[in-house]
């Protein structure tokens, strides 16, 4: 059975959008409600665990937009 795997560029875009949307959601939620530091930390950790799990399951395959390429091209 073939697993669902998303290519590197699409994974980078999905992760970037996810981070932007979740940060917006957290700032909006925390400004509208009386959220303390501990609740904010728990919400942030939950959002990070979701992305971490998708990367560990190899559903998302980030390339980090090519920033950490170990191979250097020789011309």
C-alpha positions as CSV (number, residue, x, y, z in Angstrom):
1,X,0.0,0.0,0.0
2,X,1.4,3.3,-1.1
3,X,1.6,6.1,1.5
4,X,0.5,9.6,0.9
5,X,3.6,11.7,0.4
6,X,3.7,15.4,-0.5
7,X,6.6,16.7,-2.5
8,X,9.2,19.1,-1.0
9,X,8.0,22.4,-2.4
10,X,4.3,21.7,-1.6
11,X,5.3,20.6,1.9
12,X,7.2,23.9,2.4
13,X,4.3,25.9,1.3
14,X,1.8,24.0,3.5
15,X,4.1,24.3,6.5
16,X,4.5,28.1,5.9
17,X,0.8,28.7,5.5
18,X,0.1,26.5,8.6
19,X,2.5,28.6,10.7
20,X,1.0,31.9,9.5
21,X,-2.6,30.8,10.1
22,X,-1.9,29.3,13.5
23,X,0.0,32.4,14.6
24,X,-2.9,34.6,13.5
25,X,-5.3,32.3,15.3
26,X,-3.3,32.4,18.5
27,X,-2.9,36.1,18.5
28,X,-6.6,36.7,17.7
29,X,-7.8,34.1,20.3
30,X,-5.4,35.4,23.0
31,X,-6.4,39.1,22.5
32,X,-10.1,38.3,22.7
33,X,-10.0,36.0,25.7
34,X,-8.1,36.2,29.0
35,X,-5.5,33.7,28.1
36,X,-2.5,33.2,30.4
37,X,1.1,32.3,29.5
38,X,0.6,28.6,30.3
39,X,-2.5,28.3,28.0
40,X,-0.7,30.1,25.3
41,X,2.3,27.7,25.6
42,X,0.0,24.6,25.5
43,X,-1.8,25.9,22.4
44,X,1.6,26.5,20.7
45,X,3.0,23.1,21.6
46,X,-0.2,21.4,20.3
47,X,0.1,23.2,16.9
48,X,3.8,22.3,16.6
49,X,3.1,18.6,17.5
50,X,0.7,18.3,14.6
51,X,3.3,19.5,12.1
52,X,6.0,17.3,13.8
53,X,3.8,14.2,13.5
54,X,3.1,14.8,9.8
55,X,6.8,15.2,9.1
56,X,7.7,12.1,11.2
57,X,5.0,10.1,9.3
58,X,6.7,11.2,6.1
59,X,3.5,12.8,4.8
60,X,5.2,16.1,4.7
61,X,8.7,16.2,3.3
62,X,10.1,19.7,3.8
63,X,13.1,20.9,2.0
64,X,13.1,24.2,4.0
65,X,13.1,26.0,0.6
66,X,16.6,24.7,0.0
67,X,18.2,26.6,2.9
68,X,20.0,23.5,4.4
69,X,21.3,21.7,1.3
70,X,24.3,19.6,2.3
71,X,25.3,19.1,-1.3
72,X,27.1,22.1,-2.8
73,X,27.0,22.4,-6.6
74,X,30.4,22.7,-8.2
75,X,30.7,24.7,-11.4
